[in-house]
Amino acid sequence: MVGSESRYQAFLDALGQDRLRRELTTVTARDARVLEVDGRSYVNLASNDYLALRFHDALIAHAREWAKTYGTGSGASRLVTGNLDLFAGVEGKVAALKSKPAALVMASGFQANAAVLQALFDKTILGAEPLVFADRLNHASMHFGCKAAGVHQLRYRHGDAADLAELLIQSQGDSRPKFILTESVFSMDGDQAPLPEIVRLARAHDAMLIVDDAHATGILGEGGSGLSDGADLVIGTFSKALGSFGAYVACSATMRDYLINRCNGFIYSTALPPPVLGAIDAALDLFPGMDDARNHVAGLAARFRAGAQKLGYDTGASSTQIVPVIAGTAEAAVALSGKLREAEFWATAIRPPTVPQGTARVRLAFTAAHTEQDIDGLLDALGAAAPAPAKAVSV
Ligand SMILES: Cc1ncc(COP(=O)(O)O)c(C=O)c1O
């Protein structure tokens, strides 16, 4: 092995011993409901394509049309020659959707959180290290952005507005700029942040509220507009319910201008390609009218939660299309995922560090492509996989 490679290998070996080693599985997906692995078909319960839009004719046609007209790549960063005229239309639609004066398209959700938070928390601009109050279960990309900015996060108990209030009160005399950082719907738990209370706290303590609406945009809220009401700045992705790729920031005109001038992930990265923008543009037109699909997905998730709880499984505080089946140890989660696979349901075991120790789980995500029969078959498979794992510890 060359140089430090033996150390990387030792790290991998240790992960393997703890059943925490991650591996890539090659899949084939030709529609939103089913995927194939090694020639065998599974109902796909592990995709964030909540509205099943990634195979929708309108998105494919628009992607194709814009590829044909504008090419397959944007050629440069937006500050060079990549600011294609297509962006203005897409950003106008996102700003209207989020009731904000402006929006800025970014390369991906991870990149947006990593780069935008780094720029916003810049001590040299703010004059001091900001106080960043963050939900303990925020997505890895938000932690990454905070780390890149060199800020220490003040982490409040997951979904606990009273704990956040306590921390804010403790810092009342502190004149440093304050930010509150939360997801609207938590990606691994499918529960919702108590946003009305958090908005009230943000206003009372003069804190800027940043909400990651990745798992609500398109699928939850009025007309699928998401659950970010009251946020000062919203970050979200086009990669989940909107069926393609890329991300957005919705904010004031000043914040948009600031990011264009200070956000390295925006400045030094090639603009999204026209076919992707075409798919995004079509999805933005389509999803507001998809209430039937949204109701269908909500009904499937409720049906599943009720059935799983009856079988003795712990589905946490899920109230959305994302439902965890909390198994406890990594081993138990992997075993449960394996049992579901035997019954031809594909659901991934999520283990630490993605989720806290003791709360490893199988994460299920329901989409418009699933049927009630799928849910009933899944519940049968869960029933056959008994005994239900013990209740998990709360975080
Ligand atoms: C809350 C949250 N934010 C951001 C991301 C990253 O988004 P993307 O997949 O577009 O990079 C994800 C998805 O993994 C997420 O769950």
The ligand as a MOL file (V3000), in Angstrom:
LIG
                    3D

  0  0  0     0  0            999 V3000
M  V30 BEGIN CTAB
M  V30 COUNTS 16 16 0 0 0
M  V30 BEGIN ATOM
M  V30 1 C -32.0670 17.8640 4.7830 0
M  V30 2 C -31.1950 17.6440 3.6050 0
M  V30 3 N -30.5000 18.6850 3.1160 0
M  V30 4 C -29.6990 18.5300 2.0400 0
M  V30 5 C -29.5680 17.3240 1.4180 0
M  V30 6 C -28.6380 17.1940 0.2460 0
M  V30 7 O -29.3390 17.3790 -0.9340 0
M  V30 8 P -28.7500 16.8430 -2.3190 0
M  V30 9 O -29.0480 15.3890 -2.3440 0
M  V30 10 O -29.4860 17.6310 -3.3500 0
M  V30 11 O -27.2890 17.1070 -2.3210 0
M  V30 12 C -30.3010 16.2310 1.8660 0
M  V30 13 C -30.2800 14.9480 1.1570 0
M  V30 14 O -29.4830 14.1070 1.2500 0
M  V30 15 C -31.1030 16.3850 3.0030 0
M  V30 16 O -31.7620 15.3440 3.5050 0
M  V30 END ATOM
M  V30 BEGIN BOND
M  V30 1 1 1 2
M  V30 2 1 2 3
M  V30 3 2 2 15
M  V30 4 2 3 4
M  V30 5 1 4 5
M  V30 6 1 5 6
M  V30 7 2 5 12
M  V30 8 1 6 7
M  V30 9 1 7 8
M  V30 10 2 8 9
M  V30 11 1 8 10
M  V30 12 1 8 11
M  V30 13 1 12 13
M  V30 14 1 12 15
M  V30 15 2 13 14
M  V30 16 1 15 16
M  V30 END BOND
M  V30 END CTAB
M  END
